[in-house]
Structures are given as C-alpha cells and as structure tokens.
Amino acid sequence: MKREFLDIAVINEQINNNKDVFVAQNEKKYREQLIKLSNTVVNNQIKLVLLAGPTCAGKTTTAKLLKELLQEKGFSVVTVSMDDFFLNYKDTPNLPNGTKDLESIRAINLDQMERCFKTLFEKGEAMFPAYDFLTGINSDNVYHLTLSDKTIIIFEGLHTHNPALIERLHTKKYYKVYASALSGFKSNDKTMTTRQLRLLRRTVRDMEKRGYDPVATLHMWSNVVIAEDKFITPFKDSADAYIDTTHAMELAIYRDYFLNLMENYPQALERMPFYKIVEDSASLDKSCLPDTSLMWEFVVKDEDK
C-alpha cells in the first residue's frame, strides 16, 4: 500500500494554472481506481464485496460509484449497510465511561446479520432489516433481497473485514476492499497525516450536515480513534485491494469554510495544528465540483441549504 504526502506548493501551482483541468484530473484518478476494482470483481466472479474503512473515509461514494460501474457491466448490484444491523440503541453495550459503545463490533447484531446472509446464500432470497438513527430502533424484515448469477452485493461498514463478522456471512466468494484517505499533505516542514485529513473532513461535515460544532466533533474524536486502532486498523493489511480517497484538491475545497468556522472556536483550533497547512492552500469554490464528486460527502451544495 503506497503512502505519500502531496505537496501544497505543487497543488497551488496546478490550481492557479488551470483549476478546471486540475479538478478533472483529481476525479479521474479516483475513478480509475474504481474502474480497475470493478474489472477485478467481475473477472473473479465475486459475489460479495466487503468494503471497510474508518470514519470519513469516503466509503459511501466509493460504494455508490462502484455500484454504477458494475451495473454498466450488466450486473444487478445491491448495497447493504452494516449500520442496518445495529442493535437497538437501548440494547447497545456501554463503555466504561457510561456512553454507548457505537464504534465497536459489539454494537452489531451479529446473529441477525448471520441469519440474513445465510438465508440469502442458501435460498437465494432473504428479508433484511433497517436501522432508524432518529429512533434508535432496528426493524426486522424491512426489505427483500434476491440473489442470482448476475447479482453482486456491496456490504459496507466499519467492521466488514473483522474475521468475527466474515465467518458469519456463509460464503467464500468475497473480496475485501479498504477505502480511506491514504495520502497526506505537506507544506515546507509541516505535514498533515491521513488521520488528520479525516478529522478535517469530519469537522467540516459535522458542521455542514449535522450541526455539530468543532468542540463536539473533537469530543467524539478521541473515542473514534481508540475504536479505529482496536477494531479497524488490525485488519487493514488483510485487504485484497485499496482505494485511496484522498483528492489533491480537497484542502482547497475546505479551506475558506474551515478557517472561517474555526475563528469562533480558538480552543478547538489549538487541537488541530494541521490548520497551518490548510492556511497554505489555495482556495477552490465547491461549485467547480462535478455532481459525482466524493467531496459532497463532506460539503453541502448551496442549492441544498
């Protein structure tokens, strides 16, 4: 798995030379990874793609675009979210500090998940549940899935590479894909790690889409990181393929919104030293993004506000 740090000075030059060409190159680089992955899935007759990655990795867009590419090849593609197998909120185990343990595999109803996939692969059809985040309730038998020779399932979630989960899926025809930001950024002697990039993404997303201010995001972040190191990172190297969701243009997309936002939260800013690299970045207006861009996972279209 290749790791690199993208140079802000080089990126700024590319933006200044021709921002439209630069954005198009970013989108093409990401999509080419998915084209290669779709070919691999088809050529190896994979029935189940296990798509894992940490928070703000870009899994949702990766699953969506992979689905579209496979459909173009004539396959019927179904995306199943691991979140739909969450235990009812009231039944979710607590952490030692009394808060709900939502980041670990303990939050998943593994018995329910096994029953659904076992029935699907043995009988060719099954009913699947759905989880309502507003009510915290897992409702059984919400939607119906059928399996044929032309069906491919994308099972997406934090823990889909965990052996304890995989052994309950009742199929060997799976392919493990790890999607996340795999490239960081650098500016002179400063660096931004991939985890810091995901924190930047989450800070912007939480405020834009969920109404959580940076203080609340940072409060949750420590538990997120602990859970990642315990439940996701140990299985990362077992993936069959990797998708790097880092876009060289993304700091420029977030720059102005993030810096303006953080003016109101100076104490939070002190815990985000990577903001200095964001400051060094040129700025790009999000209106330059195509509708299919992964960046829309973290920013809001003006017409949707």
Secondary structure, DSSP 8 states (H G I E B T S, - for coil): ---EEEEHHHHHHHHHHHHHHHHHHHHHHHHHHHHHHHHHHHHTT-SEEEEE--TTSSHHHHHHHHHHHHHHTT-EEEEEEGGGGB--GGGS-B-TTSSB--SSGGGB-HHHHHHHHHHHHHHSEEEEEEEETTTTEEEEEEEEEE--TTEEEEEESTTTT-HHHHTTS--S-EEEEEEE--EEEEETTEEE-HHHHHHHHHHHHIIIII---HHHHHHHHHHHHHHHHHHTGGGGGG-SEEEE---TTHHHHHHHHHHHHHTT-HHHHTT-TTHHHHHHS----GGGS-TT-GGGGTS--GGG-
